[in-house]
Amino acid sequence: MPRVASVQPLEGFRLAVRFEDGTSGEVALGDRLFGPVFEPLRESAFFAQVFVDEFGVIAWPNGADLAPDSLYEQLRNSAGIAPQT
């Protein structure tokens, strides 16, 4: 599983993400912030509390997290890099 090395919150509910292998880019989450766990992230101040947990997963203090493998493939595809097999 790819591990996130760093994450920074950006305006417009976007994240700047860098993986341990150097794969990096921006991920827009505005249209994904629904449901009981993700709704609190609609508040900019709370969204900005994003961090990388001990497993290399993007997370927030309320327990919301994002699957790194999906984000990794999304960033690689947007950069025109073939999926890993």
MMTF fields as JSON, N, C-alpha, C and O atoms, coordinates in Angstrom:
{
  "mmtfVersion": "1.0.0",
  "mmtfProducer": "UNKNOWN",
  "numBonds": 339,
  "numAtoms": 340,
  "numGroups": 85,
  "numChains": 1,
  "numModels": 1,
  "chainsPerModel": [1],
  "groupsPerChain": [85],
  "chainIdList": ["A"],
  "bondAtomList": [4, 2, 8, 6, 12, 10, 16, 14, 20, 18, 24, 22, 28, 26, 32, 30, 36, 34, 40, 38, 44, 42, 48, 46, 52, 50, 56, 54, 60, 58, 64, 62, 68, 66, 72, 70, 76, 74, 80, 78, 84, 82, 88, 86, 92, 90, 96, 94, 100, 98, 104, 102, 108, 106, 112, 110, 116, 114, 120, 118, 124, 122, 128, 126, 132, 130, 136, 134, 140, 138, 144, 142, 148, 146, 152, 150, 156, 154, 160, 158, 164, 162, 168, 166, 172, 170, 176, 174, 180, 178, 184, 182, 188, 186, 192, 190, 196, 194, 200, 198, 204, 202, 208, 206, 212, 210, 216, 214, 220, 218, 224, 222, 228, 226, 232, 230, 236, 234, 240, 238, 244, 242, 248, 246, 252, 250, 256, 254, 260, 258, 264, 262, 268, 266, 272, 270, 276, 274, 280, 278, 284, 282, 288, 286, 292, 290, 296, 294, 300, 298, 304, 302, 308, 306, 312, 310, 316, 314, 320, 318, 324, 322, 328, 326, 332, 330, 336, 334],
  "bondOrderList": [1, 1, 1, 1, 1, 1, 1, 1, 1, 1, 1, 1, 1, 1, 1, 1, 1, 1, 1, 1, 1, 1, 1, 1, 1, 1, 1, 1, 1, 1, 1, 1, 1, 1, 1, 1, 1, 1, 1, 1, 1, 1, 1, 1, 1, 1, 1, 1, 1, 1, 1, 1, 1, 1, 1, 1, 1, 1, 1, 1, 1, 1, 1, 1, 1, 1, 1, 1, 1, 1, 1, 1, 1, 1, 1, 1, 1, 1, 1, 1, 1, 1, 1, 1],
  "groupList": [{"groupName": "MET", "atomNameList": ["N", "CA", "C", "O"], "elementList": ["N", "C", "C", "O"], "formalChargeList": [0, 0, 0, 0], "bondAtomList": [1, 0, 2, 1, 3, 2], "bondOrderList": [1, 1, 2], "singleLetterCode": "M", "chemCompType": "L-PEPTIDE LINKING"}, {"groupName": "PRO", "atomNameList": ["N", "CA", "C", "O"], "elementList": ["N", "C", "C", "O"], "formalChargeList": [0, 0, 0, 0], "bondAtomList": [1, 0, 2, 1, 3, 2], "bondOrderList": [1, 1, 2], "singleLetterCode": "P", "chemCompType": "L-PEPTIDE LINKING"}, {"groupName": "ARG", "atomNameList": ["N", "CA", "C", "O"], "elementList": ["N", "C", "C", "O"], "formalChargeList": [0, 0, 0, 0], "bondAtomList": [1, 0, 2, 1, 3, 2], "bondOrderList": [1, 1, 2], "singleLetterCode": "R", "chemCompType": "L-PEPTIDE LINKING"}, {"groupName": "VAL", "atomNameList": ["N", "CA", "C", "O"], "elementList": ["N", "C", "C", "O"], "formalChargeList": [0, 0, 0, 0], "bondAtomList": [1, 0, 2, 1, 3, 2], "bondOrderList": [1, 1, 2], "singleLetterCode": "V", "chemCompType": "L-PEPTIDE LINKING"}, {"groupName": "ALA", "atomNameList": ["N", "CA", "C", "O"], "elementList": ["N", "C", "C", "O"], "formalChargeList": [0, 0, 0, 0], "bondAtomList": [1, 0, 2, 1, 3, 2], "bondOrderList": [1, 1, 2], "singleLetterCode": "A", "chemCompType": "L-PEPTIDE LINKING"}, {"groupName": "SER", "atomNameList": ["N", "CA", "C", "O"], "elementList": ["N", "C", "C", "O"], "formalChargeList": [0, 0, 0, 0], "bondAtomList": [1, 0, 2, 1, 3, 2], "bondOrderList": [1, 1, 2], "singleLetterCode": "S", "chemCompType": "L-PEPTIDE LINKING"}, {"groupName": "GLN", "atomNameList": ["N", "CA", "C", "O"], "elementList": ["N", "C", "C", "O"], "formalChargeList": [0, 0, 0, 0], "bondAtomList": [1, 0, 2, 1, 3, 2], "bondOrderList": [1, 1, 2], "singleLetterCode": "Q", "chemCompType": "L-PEPTIDE LINKING"}, {"groupName": "LEU", "atomNameList": ["N", "CA", "C", "O"], "elementList": ["N", "C", "C", "O"], "formalChargeList": [0, 0, 0, 0], "bondAtomList": [1, 0, 2, 1, 3, 2], "bondOrderList": [1, 1, 2], "singleLetterCode": "L", "chemCompType": "L-PEPTIDE LINKING"}, {"groupName": "GLU", "atomNameList": ["N", "CA", "C", "O"], "elementList": ["N", "C", "C", "O"], "formalChargeList": [0, 0, 0, 0], "bondAtomList": [1, 0, 2, 1, 3, 2], "bondOrderList": [1, 1, 2], "singleLetterCode": "E", "chemCompType": "L-PEPTIDE LINKING"}, {"groupName": "GLY", "atomNameList": ["N", "CA", "C", "O"], "elementList": ["N", "C", "C", "O"], "formalChargeList": [0, 0, 0, 0], "bondAtomList": [1, 0, 2, 1, 3, 2], "bondOrderList": [1, 1, 2], "singleLetterCode": "G", "chemCompType": "PEPTIDE LINKING"}, {"groupName": "PHE", "atomNameList": ["N", "CA", "C", "O"], "elementList": ["N", "C", "C", "O"], "formalChargeList": [0, 0, 0, 0], "bondAtomList": [1, 0, 2, 1, 3, 2], "bondOrderList": [1, 1, 2], "singleLetterCode": "F", "chemCompType": "L-PEPTIDE LINKING"}, {"groupName": "ASP", "atomNameList": ["N", "CA", "C", "O"], "elementList": ["N", "C", "C", "O"], "formalChargeList": [0, 0, 0, 0], "bondAtomList": [1, 0, 2, 1, 3, 2], "bondOrderList": [1, 1, 2], "singleLetterCode": "D", "chemCompType": "L-PEPTIDE LINKING"}, {"groupName": "THR", "atomNameList": ["N", "CA", "C", "O"], "elementList": ["N", "C", "C", "O"], "formalChargeList": [0, 0, 0, 0], "bondAtomList": [1, 0, 2, 1, 3, 2], "bondOrderList": [1, 1, 2], "singleLetterCode": "T", "chemCompType": "L-PEPTIDE LINKING"}, {"groupName": "ILE", "atomNameList": ["N", "CA", "C", "O"], "elementList": ["N", "C", "C", "O"], "formalChargeList": [0, 0, 0, 0], "bondAtomList": [1, 0, 2, 1, 3, 2], "bondOrderList": [1, 1, 2], "singleLetterCode": "I", "chemCompType": "L-PEPTIDE LINKING"}, {"groupName": "TRP", "atomNameList": ["N", "CA", "C", "O"], "elementList": ["N", "C", "C", "O"], "formalChargeList": [0, 0, 0, 0], "bondAtomList": [1, 0, 2, 1, 3, 2], "bondOrderList": [1, 1, 2], "singleLetterCode": "W", "chemCompType": "L-PEPTIDE LINKING"}, {"groupName": "ASN", "atomNameList": ["N", "CA", "C", "O"], "elementList": ["N", "C", "C", "O"], "formalChargeList": [0, 0, 0, 0], "bondAtomList": [1, 0, 2, 1, 3, 2], "bondOrderList": [1, 1, 2], "singleLetterCode": "N", "chemCompType": "L-PEPTIDE LINKING"}, {"groupName": "TYR", "atomNameList": ["N", "CA", "C", "O"], "elementList": ["N", "C", "C", "O"], "formalChargeList": [0, 0, 0, 0], "bondAtomList": [1, 0, 2, 1, 3, 2], "bondOrderList": [1, 1, 2], "singleLetterCode": "Y", "chemCompType": "L-PEPTIDE LINKING"}],
  "groupTypeList": [0, 1, 2, 3, 4, 5, 3, 6, 1, 7, 8, 9, 10, 2, 7, 4, 3, 2, 10, 8, 11, 9, 12, 5, 9, 8, 3, 4, 7, 9, 11, 2, 7, 10, 9, 1, 3, 10, 8, 1, 7, 2, 8, 5, 4, 10, 10, 4, 6, 3, 10, 3, 11, 8, 10, 9, 3, 13, 4, 14, 1, 15, 9, 4, 11, 7, 4, 1, 11, 5, 7, 16, 8, 6, 7, 2, 15, 5, 4, 9, 13, 4, 1, 6, 12],
  "groupIdList": [1, 2, 3, 4, 5, 6, 7, 8, 9, 10, 11, 12, 13, 14, 15, 16, 17, 18, 19, 20, 21, 22, 23, 24, 25, 26, 27, 28, 29, 30, 31, 32, 33, 34, 35, 36, 37, 38, 39, 40, 41, 42, 43, 44, 45, 46, 47, 48, 49, 50, 51, 52, 53, 54, 55, 56, 57, 58, 59, 60, 61, 62, 63, 64, 65, 66, 67, 68, 69, 70, 71, 72, 73, 74, 75, 76, 77, 78, 79, 80, 81, 82, 83, 84, 85],
  "secStructList": [7, 7, 7, 3, 3, 3, 3, 3, 3, 3, 6, 6, 6, 3, 3, 3, 3, 3, 3, 6, 6, 1, 7, 3, 3, 3, 3, 3, 7, 4, 4, 4, 7, 7, 1, 6, 6, 6, 4, 4, 4, 4, 1, 2, 2, 2, 2, 6, 6, 7, 3, 3, 7, 6, 6, 1, 7, 3, 3, 7, 6, 6, 1, 7, 3, 3, 7, 2, 2, 2, 2, 2, 2, 2, 2, 2, 2, 2, 6, 6, 7, 7, 7, 7, 7],
  "xCoordList": [0.839, 0.0, 0.887, 1.82, 0.606, 1.382, 1.124, 0.006, 2.172, 2.058, 2.212, 3.087, 1.354, 1.432, 2.575, 2.689, 3.425, 4.537, 4.15, 4.567, 3.341, 2.917, 1.602, 1.245, 0.893, -0.364, -0.478, -0.121, -0.98, -1.224, -2.609, -2.965, -3.4, -4.71, -4.564, -3.691, -5.417, -5.451, -6.863, -7.803, -7.006, -8.334, -9.227, -8.753, -10.525, -11.48, -11.576, -11.92, -11.275, -11.354, -10.502, -10.947, -9.264, -8.291, -7.122, -6.876, -6.407, -5.222, -4.039, -4.179, -2.883, -1.623, -1.052, -0.791, -0.86, -0.457, 0.852, 1.041, 1.759, 2.991, 3.152, 3.059, 3.397, 3.618, 5.111, 5.944, 5.441, 6.837, 7.691, 8.896, 7.087, 7.872, 8.005, 8.562, 7.494, 7.598, 6.378, 6.262, 5.462, 4.22, 3.505, 3.342, 3.075, 2.431, 1.442, 1.444, 0.6, -0.374, -1.443, -1.345, -2.468, -3.588, -4.821, -5.07, -5.585, -6.82, -7.946, -7.862, -9.0, -10.179, -11.188, -11.552, -11.639, -12.555, -13.914, -14.772, -14.137, -15.386, -16.635, -17.616, -16.624, -17.814, -17.885, -18.815, -16.918, -16.893, -17.196, -17.197, -17.451, -17.61, -19.069, -19.73, -19.56, -20.928, -20.937, -20.002, -21.991, -22.08, -21.618, -20.928, -21.984, -21.716, -20.241, -19.936, -19.331, -17.915, -17.286, -16.425, -17.711, -17.078, -17.745, -17.111, -18.995, -19.681, -18.934, -18.887, -18.344, -17.611, -16.441, -16.012, -15.933, -14.82, -15.241, -14.387, -16.548, -17.038, -16.71, -16.796, -16.339, -15.882, -14.39, -13.607, -14.009, -12.62, -11.605, -10.559, -11.908, -10.964, -10.751, -9.637, -11.812, -11.679, -10.964, -10.113, -11.302, -10.623, -9.118, -8.341, -8.708, -7.293, -6.543, -5.316, -7.243, -6.601, -6.13, -5.794, -6.106, -5.684, -4.256, -3.429, -3.973, -2.633, -2.425, -3.37, -1.193, -0.859, -0.675, 0.146, -1.442, -1.338, -0.142, 0.607, 0.031, 1.194, 1.217, 2.239, 0.11, 0.043, 0.21, 0.095, 0.484, 0.634, -0.7, -0.806, -1.722, -3.079, -3.438, -3.107, -4.117, -4.61, -5.799, -6.713, -5.794, -6.839, -7.152, -6.431, -8.261, -8.684, -8.989, -9.2, -9.018, -9.226, -10.526, -10.599, -11.55, -12.824, -12.864, -13.897, -11.757, -11.712, -11.925, -11.791, -12.25, -12.378, -11.004, -9.998, -10.966, -9.695, -9.958, -11.092, -8.882, -8.966, -8.049, -6.907, -8.55, -7.764, -6.6, -6.832, -5.365, -4.228, -4.084, -3.614, -4.478, -4.302, -5.148, -4.698, -6.35, -7.224, -6.655, -6.64, -6.195, -5.602, -4.338, -4.085, -3.559, -2.31, -2.594, -1.955, -3.538, -3.881, -4.456, -4.164, -5.271, -5.844, -4.739, -4.788, -3.748, -2.655, -1.793, -1.384, -1.515, -0.71, -1.438, -0.821, -2.742, -3.531, -3.595, -3.513, -3.743, -3.818, -2.476, -2.428, -1.383, -0.055, 0.304, 1.372, -0.589, -0.323, 0.627, 1.263, 0.729, 1.602, 0.761, -0.318, 1.242, 0.509, 0.324, 1.228, -0.839, -1.076, -0.048, 0.433, 0.281, 1.225, 0.52, -0.658, 1.25, 0.675, 1.345, 0.996],
  "yCoordList": [-1.173, 0.0, 1.24, 1.329, 2.202, 3.438, 4.225, 4.252, 4.863, 5.645, 7.129, 7.524, 7.937, 9.378, 9.883, 9.514, 10.734, 11.325, 12.673, 13.014, 13.45, 14.754, 15.172, 14.733, 16.034, 16.591, 18.018, 18.321, 18.887, 20.278, 20.675, 20.407, 21.319, 21.787, 23.008, 23.849, 23.096, 24.227, 24.807, 24.171, 25.994, 26.598, 25.75, 24.995, 25.899, 25.188, 23.708, 22.925, 23.308, 21.905, 21.005, 19.959, 21.45, 20.676, 20.339, 21.019, 19.284, 18.87, 18.747, 18.249, 19.199, 18.93, 17.689, 17.692, 16.634, 15.334, 14.892, 15.034, 14.349, 13.758, 12.385, 12.225, 11.392, 10.026, 9.775, 10.529, 8.717, 8.401, 8.194, 8.439, 7.742, 7.514, 8.775, 8.721, 9.911, 11.171, 11.536, 12.675, 10.6, 10.919, 12.005, 11.89, 13.068, 14.165, 14.881, 14.707, 15.684, 16.47, 16.996, 16.882, 17.574, 18.122, 17.251, 16.709, 17.134, 16.357, 17.267, 17.863, 17.377, 18.163, 17.272, 16.209, 17.712, 16.888, 17.526, 16.927, 18.716, 19.436, 18.628, 18.743, 17.813, 17.028, 15.691, 14.914, 15.421, 14.142, 14.301, 13.314, 15.52, 15.772, 15.66, 16.66, 14.424, 14.175, 12.939, 12.138, 12.796, 11.701, 12.162, 13.176, 11.442, 11.872, 12.125, 13.042, 11.349, 11.508, 12.67, 13.373, 12.871, 13.881, 15.254, 16.242, 15.352, 16.65, 17.682, 18.843, 17.334, 18.344, 18.973, 20.083, 18.267, 18.78, 19.929, 20.595, 20.175, 21.298, 22.635, 23.682, 22.606, 23.812, 23.945, 23.051, 25.05, 25.246, 25.04, 24.428, 25.543, 25.418, 23.958, 23.558, 23.164, 21.745, 21.006, 20.155, 21.325, 20.708, 20.917, 20.028, 22.09, 22.443, 21.627, 21.701, 20.858, 20.036, 18.684, 17.787, 18.542, 17.3, 16.934, 17.815, 15.646, 15.156, 13.779, 13.148, 13.325, 11.965, 11.132, 11.464, 10.049, 9.219, 8.268, 8.292, 7.448, 6.555, 5.477, 4.817, 5.292, 4.29, 4.885, 4.176, 6.202, 6.863, 7.149, 7.167, 7.373, 7.641, 9.089, 9.575, 9.774, 11.124, 11.011, 10.225, 11.799, 11.683, 13.04, 14.019, 13.063, 14.234, 13.809, 12.623, 14.756, 14.412, 13.676, 12.999, 13.786, 13.119, 11.674, 11.016, 11.166, 9.793, 9.65, 8.55, 10.728, 10.669, 10.389, 10.923, 9.547, 9.282, 8.959, 8.699, 8.98, 8.717, 7.561, 7.501, 6.647, 5.495, 5.967, 6.554, 5.727, 6.217, 5.564, 6.208, 4.296, 3.634, 4.276, 4.385, 4.697, 5.36, 6.732, 7.087, 7.488, 8.796, 8.647, 9.44, 7.639, 7.386, 7.137, 7.733, 6.271, 5.969, 7.198, 7.448, 7.962, 9.182, 10.152, 10.717, 10.348, 11.273, 10.739, 11.504, 9.453, 8.867, 8.948, 9.233, 8.702, 8.789, 10.212, 10.435, 11.191, 12.576, 13.058, 14.016, 12.409, 12.765, 11.961, 12.158, 11.056, 10.252, 9.1, 8.614, 8.653, 7.539, 6.265, 6.23, 5.24, 3.976, 3.381, 3.467, 2.767, 2.101, 1.012, 0.354, 0.837, -0.224, -1.569, -1.676, -2.592, -3.943, -4.823, -5.997],
  "zCoordList": [0.0, 0.0, 0.0, 0.797, -0.888, -0.89, 0.391, 0.905, 0.894, 2.127, 1.809, 1.038, 2.41, 2.267, 3.133, 4.302, 2.549, 3.295, 3.889, 4.996, 3.139, 3.649, 3.016, 1.922, 3.733, 3.235, 3.742, 4.881, 2.88, 3.262, 2.774, 1.626, 3.646, 3.206, 2.303, 2.517, 1.306, 0.386, 0.376, 0.852, -0.158, -0.265, -1.166, -2.015, -0.957, -1.801, -1.51, -2.395, -0.278, 0.142, -0.755, -1.227, -0.972, -1.736, -0.826, 0.17, -1.18, -0.439, -1.389, -2.506, -0.942, -1.638, -0.963, 0.24, -1.74, -1.195, -1.84, -3.048, -1.01, -1.53, -0.901, 0.316, -1.761, -1.297, -1.107, -1.61, -0.382, -0.081, -1.325, -1.286, -2.441, -3.656, -4.518, -5.615, -4.022, -4.746, -5.561, -6.011, -5.764, -6.462, -5.674, -4.459, -6.366, -5.655, -6.557, -7.776, -5.935, -6.669, -5.742, -4.521, -6.344, -5.597, -5.783, -6.86, -4.702, -4.716, -4.252, -3.178, -5.053, -4.7, -3.993, -4.497, -2.818, -2.025, -1.815, -1.167, -2.339, -2.088, -2.365, -1.63, -3.407, -3.746, -3.01, -3.228, -2.149, -1.414, 0.066, 0.802, 0.517, 1.948, 2.363, 2.641, 2.399, 2.837, 3.72, 3.701, 4.485, 5.446, 6.81, 6.916, 7.857, 9.235, 9.552, 10.314, 8.998, 9.327, 8.553, 9.081, 7.312, 6.466, 6.511, 6.141, 6.948, 7.003, 7.841, 7.434, 8.992, 9.765, 8.985, 9.3, 7.978, 7.188, 6.283, 5.698, 6.157, 5.364, 6.027, 5.385, 7.294, 7.988, 7.707, 8.028, 7.116, 6.681, 7.8, 7.585, 8.982, 10.099, 10.478, 10.816, 10.423, 10.751, 9.625, 9.884, 8.382, 7.23, 7.325, 6.979, 7.793, 7.896, 8.95, 9.014, 9.772, 10.803, 10.266, 11.04, 8.956, 8.313, 8.725, 8.961, 8.81, 9.151, 8.54, 8.065, 8.556, 8.124, 9.388, 10.243, 9.502, 10.707, 10.626, 9.65, 11.633, 11.721, 10.642, 10.45, 9.94, 8.875, 7.479, 6.48, 7.414, 6.125, 5.464, 4.238, 6.286, 5.811, 6.155, 7.236, 5.229, 5.487, 6.425, 6.178, 7.514, 8.528, 9.146, 8.955, 9.897, 10.653, 12.078, 12.332, 13.02, 14.434, 14.753, 15.778, 13.913, 14.21, 13.714, 13.835, 13.155, 12.673, 11.178, 10.644, 10.494, 9.031, 8.437, 8.904, 7.404, 6.726, 5.26, 4.856, 4.474, 3.041, 2.685, 3.141, 1.874, 1.444, 0.572, -0.485, 0.985, 0.212, -1.156, -2.093, -1.292, -2.583, -3.672, -4.812, -3.35, -4.308, -4.703, -5.882, -3.721, -4.012, -4.849, -5.755, -4.542, -5.261, -6.749, -7.616, -7.028, -8.417, -9.114, -10.284, -8.398, -8.971, -9.384, -10.476, -8.522, -8.833, -9.969, -10.842, -9.972, -11.052, -12.382, -13.409, -12.378, -13.615, -14.139, -15.347, -13.226, -13.683, -14.218, -14.99, -13.819, -14.31, -15.568, -16.147, -15.986, -17.177, -16.944, -17.879, -15.68, -15.335, -15.341, -14.749, -15.995, -16.067, -14.698, -13.866, -14.428, -13.141, -12.885, -13.807, -11.6, -11.224, -11.263, -10.923, -11.679, -11.707, -10.697, -10.573]
}
